[in-house]
Amino acid sequence: MKLAFFGDVVGKPGRQAVLDHLPGLKAQLRLDFAVVNAENSAGGFGLTSAIAEEFFAAGADCLTLGDHAWDQREALTYIEREPRLLRPANYPPAAQAPGRGAHLFSLPDGRRVGVVQVQGNVFMRQAMPCPFAAVDEALDSMPLGSVADAIIVDMHCEATSEKMAMGHHCDGRASLVVGTHTHVPTADTMILEAGTAYQTDAGMCGDYDSVIGMQKQISLHRFITQLPGERYQPALGEGTLCGTYIETDDRTGLATRIEPIRFGGRLSEIVPE
């Protein structure tokens, strides 16, 4: 199976990169399934139903969110009627958060792809129940190689250590564990000991002439003066489509290949052959 995951979409440049390049790349790479983290798509904060529908029309099969899941209030109701949209599985039960954090998708050929999202705790602004327990529950519900033919885990968090720990924790039970949230692609694509593909962060889809997708002068002002300044705004230059490509063994669901994807914008281009 051929799968791809695209990192956090930030503002209009990120949206345009997805809309312009995903359809062609999906055909070129003959992707069976594509996941997009869309939590910063609407002006850098949250996701709207209209943007989500554009991504689905462009070829996204599943969208994930993160700590900005509810920045756009309409997401609270949209997620209830759209099973292709996932938020972190480890939201506190007491919060009665709408939606779901894991889903098993059926492809036209009968194969099944599971997607799970969890949110970490180290250096994050929200305190969440244990993501490791949440991912265990989700993976136990769709065992790789029997119930699911492939499984993608989106680990949305700040610390590289927490992301790497999640990769090793899921090794052999997921096809891919990939990090989101930090908006910078890491150079550590690899297949772990028991066969799970891993990357600490897929990077963002957005304008890299920025500070993690936001206008650099606003960020510089805050860092230099330690004053709040104006509200963050997405940078508006050409966006890069940034993500991860994997191939799996249909018999086991484990990874046989992982490569980065970078297309358009300022970063050096990498498209798997």
C-alpha positions as CSV (number, residue, x, y, z in Angstrom):
1,M,0.0,0.0,0.0
2,K,1.2,3.5,-0.7
3,L,0.4,6.2,1.9
4,A,1.2,9.8,2.5
5,F,0.9,12.2,5.4
6,F,1.1,15.9,5.1
7,G,2.0,18.2,8.0
8,D,0.2,21.1,9.6
9,V,-1.4,23.3,7.0
10,V,-0.8,27.0,7.9
11,G,-3.0,29.7,6.5
12,K,-3.7,30.5,2.8
13,P,-0.2,29.5,1.5
14,G,-0.5,26.1,3.1
15,R,-4.1,25.6,1.8
16,Q,-3.0,26.6,-1.7
17,A,-0.1,24.2,-1.6
18,V,-2.4,21.4,-0.8
19,L,-5.0,22.3,-3.4
20,D,-2.4,22.9,-6.1
21,H,-0.1,20.0,-5.6
22,L,-2.0,17.1,-3.8
23,P,-4.1,16.0,-6.7
24,G,-1.1,15.6,-9.0
25,L,1.1,14.0,-6.4
26,K,-1.6,11.6,-5.5
27,A,-1.8,10.5,-9.1
28,Q,2.0,10.5,-9.6
29,L,2.7,8.5,-6.5
30,R,-0.4,6.3,-7.0
31,L,-1.4,6.9,-3.4
32,D,-4.0,4.7,-1.9
33,F,-4.6,7.0,1.1
34,A,-3.6,10.5,2.1
35,V,-3.9,12.2,5.5
36,V,-3.5,16.0,6.1
37,N,-3.1,17.7,9.4
38,A,-5.4,20.7,9.0
39,E,-5.5,22.4,12.4
40,N,-3.9,25.7,11.4
41,S,-5.7,26.0,8.0
42,A,-8.1,28.9,8.7
43,G,-5.9,32.0,9.0
44,G,-3.4,30.0,11.1
45,F,-6.0,29.0,13.8
46,G,-8.3,26.0,13.4
47,L,-10.3,24.6,10.5
48,T,-13.6,25.5,8.9
49,S,-16.0,23.1,7.1
50,A,-15.5,24.9,3.8
51,I,-11.7,24.5,4.0
52,A,-12.1,20.8,5.0
53,E,-14.4,20.2,2.0
54,E,-11.8,21.7,-0.3
55,F,-9.1,19.4,1.0
56,F,-11.4,16.3,0.6
57,A,-12.1,17.4,-3.0
58,A,-8.3,17.7,-3.6
59,G,-7.7,14.1,-2.5
60,A,-7.3,14.1,1.2
61,D,-8.9,11.0,2.7
62,C,-8.6,12.0,6.3
63,L,-7.9,15.3,8.2
64,T,-6.4,15.5,11.7
65,L,-6.4,18.4,14.1
66,G,-4.5,19.1,17.4
67,D,-4.3,21.7,20.1
68,H,-6.1,24.3,17.8
69,A,-8.9,21.9,17.1
70,W,-11.7,24.2,18.4
71,D,-10.3,27.6,17.4
72,Q,-13.1,27.8,14.8
73,R,-16.2,27.1,16.7
74,E,-18.0,25.5,13.8
75,A,-15.5,22.6,14.0
76,L,-17.4,21.5,17.2
77,T,-20.4,20.6,15.2
78,Y,-18.8,19.8,11.8
79,I,-16.7,17.0,13.4
80,E,-19.8,15.3,14.6
81,R,-21.1,14.7,11.1
82,E,-17.7,14.2,9.3
83,P,-16.0,10.9,10.2
84,R,-13.0,11.8,8.1
85,L,-12.1,14.6,10.5
86,L,-10.2,13.5,13.7
87,R,-9.1,15.3,16.9
88,P,-6.7,13.9,19.5
89,A,-8.0,10.6,21.0
90,N,-6.8,11.6,24.5
91,Y,-9.1,14.5,25.1
92,P,-10.3,14.3,28.8
93,P,-13.6,12.3,29.0
94,A,-15.0,14.9,31.4
95,A,-14.8,17.5,28.6
96,Q,-17.2,15.5,26.5
97,A,-15.3,16.6,23.4
98,P,-17.2,16.0,20.2
99,G,-15.8,13.8,17.5
100,R,-13.4,10.9,17.6
101,G,-9.6,10.4,17.7
102,A,-9.4,7.2,15.7
103,H,-11.2,5.7,12.7
104,L,-10.9,2.7,10.4
105,F,-11.4,3.6,6.8
106,S,-12.4,1.2,4.1
107,L,-10.9,1.6,0.6
108,P,-12.7,0.7,-2.6
109,D,-10.6,-2.4,-3.0
110,G,-11.6,-3.7,0.5
111,R,-8.4,-2.9,2.3
112,R,-8.6,-0.9,5.5
113,V,-6.5,2.0,6.9
114,G,-6.6,3.1,10.5
115,V,-5.8,6.6,11.5
116,V,-5.1,7.6,15.1
117,Q,-4.2,11.0,16.5
118,V,-3.0,11.7,20.0
119,Q,-1.6,14.9,21.6
120,G,1.4,15.0,23.9
121,N,2.0,16.8,27.1
122,V,5.6,18.0,27.3
123,F,5.8,21.8,26.8
124,M,2.2,21.9,25.6
125,R,-0.3,24.5,26.7
126,Q,-3.0,21.9,27.5
127,A,-2.7,19.1,30.1
128,M,-4.1,15.9,28.5
129,P,-4.7,12.3,29.7
130,C,-1.8,10.0,28.8
131,P,-1.4,9.7,25.0
132,F,0.4,6.3,25.4
133,A,-2.7,4.8,27.0
134,A,-4.9,6.4,24.4
135,V,-2.9,5.0,21.5
136,D,-2.9,1.6,23.1
137,E,-6.6,1.6,23.2
138,A,-6.9,2.7,19.6
139,L,-4.4,0.2,18.3
140,D,-5.9,-2.7,20.3
141,S,-9.3,-1.9,18.6
142,M,-7.8,-2.3,15.1
143,P,-4.8,-4.7,15.2
144,L,-2.4,-4.2,12.3
145,G,-2.3,-7.1,9.9
146,S,-5.6,-8.6,10.8
147,V,-8.2,-5.8,11.2
148,A,-6.3,-3.0,9.6
149,D,-4.1,-3.3,6.5
150,A,-2.2,-0.1,7.5
151,I,-2.3,2.3,10.4
152,I,-1.1,5.9,10.6
153,V,-0.5,7.5,14.0
154,D,-0.3,11.4,14.2
155,M,1.6,12.3,17.4
156,H,0.8,16.0,17.9
157,C,3.2,17.6,20.4
158,E,6.2,19.8,21.0
159,A,9.0,17.6,22.4
160,T,11.0,15.5,20.0
161,S,11.7,13.1,22.9
162,E,7.9,12.5,23.4
163,K,7.4,11.9,19.7
164,M,10.3,9.5,19.5
165,A,9.1,7.6,22.6
166,M,5.7,7.3,20.9
167,G,7.4,5.9,17.8
168,H,9.1,3.1,19.8
169,H,6.0,2.5,21.8
170,C,4.0,1.8,18.6
171,D,6.8,-0.1,16.8
172,G,5.4,-3.2,15.2
173,R,1.8,-2.1,15.8
174,A,1.5,0.8,13.3
175,S,2.7,1.4,9.7
176,L,3.7,5.0,10.4
177,V,4.2,7.2,13.5
178,V,4.7,10.8,12.4
179,G,5.0,14.0,14.5
180,T,3.1,17.2,13.9
181,H,2.9,20.6,15.7
182,T,6.4,22.0,15.4
183,H,6.1,22.9,11.7
184,V,9.7,22.0,10.8
185,P,10.5,18.8,8.8
186,T,13.0,16.6,10.5
187,A,15.7,14.6,8.7
188,D,15.1,11.3,10.6
189,T,12.8,9.3,8.3
190,M,13.5,5.7,9.2
191,I,12.0,2.3,9.7
192,L,12.2,1.2,13.4
193,E,13.3,-2.2,14.6
194,A,9.9,-3.9,14.5
195,G,8.9,-2.4,11.1
196,T,7.1,0.9,11.9
197,A,8.1,3.9,9.7
198,Y,8.9,7.0,11.7
199,Q,9.6,10.7,11.4
200,T,9.8,13.1,14.3
201,D,8.0,15.9,12.4
202,A,6.5,16.0,8.9
203,G,6.9,19.7,8.7
204,M,4.3,22.2,7.7
205,C,2.5,23.0,4.5
206,G,3.0,26.8,4.4
207,D,5.3,29.7,3.7
208,Y,8.8,28.9,5.1
209,D,9.9,32.5,4.7
210,S,8.4,33.0,8.2
211,V,8.7,31.9,11.8
212,I,6.9,28.5,11.8
213,G,4.4,29.8,9.2
214,M,3.7,33.2,10.9
215,Q,4.9,36.6,9.7
216,K,8.4,36.9,10.9
217,Q,8.3,40.6,11.9
218,I,5.5,39.9,14.4
219,S,7.5,37.0,15.9
220,L,10.7,39.0,16.0
221,H,9.0,41.9,17.8
222,R,7.7,39.5,20.5
223,F,11.1,37.8,20.9
224,I,13.1,41.0,21.0
225,T,10.8,43.2,23.1
226,Q,9.1,40.5,25.2
227,L,5.9,42.5,24.6
228,P,2.7,40.8,23.3
229,G,2.4,42.9,20.1
230,E,-0.1,42.3,17.4
231,R,-1.9,39.0,16.8
232,Y,0.0,36.4,14.9
233,Q,-0.8,36.3,11.2
234,P,0.3,33.7,8.6
235,A,3.1,34.6,6.3
236,L,1.7,35.0,2.8
237,G,4.5,33.9,0.4
238,E,4.4,30.7,-1.7
239,G,3.8,27.6,0.3
240,T,5.6,24.3,0.4
241,L,3.7,21.0,0.5
242,C,5.6,19.1,3.1
243,G,5.0,15.5,4.2
244,T,6.0,11.9,4.4
245,Y,5.5,9.0,2.0
246,I,5.5,5.3,3.0
247,E,5.0,2.0,1.4
248,T,3.8,-1.0,3.3
249,D,3.7,-4.8,3.0
250,D,0.1,-5.8,2.4
251,R,0.6,-9.1,4.4
252,T,1.8,-7.5,7.6
253,G,0.9,-3.8,7.3
254,L,4.5,-2.9,8.3
255,A,6.6,-0.3,6.4
256,T,9.0,-1.3,3.6
257,R,9.9,2.3,2.6
258,I,9.7,5.9,4.0
259,E,10.7,9.1,2.2
260,P,10.1,12.8,2.8
261,I,7.9,14.8,0.4
262,R,8.6,18.5,-0.3
263,F,7.2,20.3,-3.2
264,G,6.9,24.0,-4.1
265,G,8.0,27.1,-2.1
266,R,11.4,27.7,-0.6
267,L,12.5,24.2,0.6
268,S,14.6,21.9,-1.6
269,E,12.3,19.7,-3.6
270,I,12.0,15.9,-2.7
271,V,9.5,13.8,-4.5
272,P,9.8,10.0,-4.2
273,E,10.3,8.1,-7.5
